[in-house]
Amino acid sequence: MSEKQKLERIRQTLDDLEKEVDDKEVTRDYWEGFCKVFNAVEAVLDENSD
């Protein structure tokens, strides 16, 4: 699997996770923590995308 495929797979997993979290009632602390991680990973993916 190429680096680009790995990054795309991570991005898809994050999208799926975000949808799953949206469907559940979560605490504010959990949601804020999730958003911080999600945004950090997205920033890295954007830096590394072609």
N, C-alpha and C positions, 0 to 999 in steps of 0.2 A: 504494500500500500504506500503510495507516494505521500509526501508531506502535505500536499494540497488536499488529497483525499482524507487524510487524518484530520486536518483542520475543518473540512466540510462536515465530517462525521461528528466532530465535537460541536460545531455550530448547530447541526440538526438535533443533537441530543439536548442542547441547551434550549432550543425552541420547544421541543417536546416537554421538557421539564417546566418551562415557563407556563405552557398551556395547562399542564397538570396542576401546578400550584394555583393558577387562576381558578381552577374548578373546585378547589378546596378552601375551606375557611381556615386561614392561618393567622397566627398571632402577628402583631405589628413588628416585634423584634425579629421573628423568623423571616418575615417578608423583607425587612430592611437588610438583613444579613444576606439573604438570597440575592437581592438587587445589587449589593456591593460586589459580590462574587461574579454575578452575571455580567455586570458592566466592565469589571476588570478583565474578564476573559474575552469579552467582545472587543475591547480596546487592543488586546494582544493579537487577536485574530485579524483585526483591521490593519494593524501594523505589518503583519506577515502576509497579507493577501497580495496577489500579483497586481 
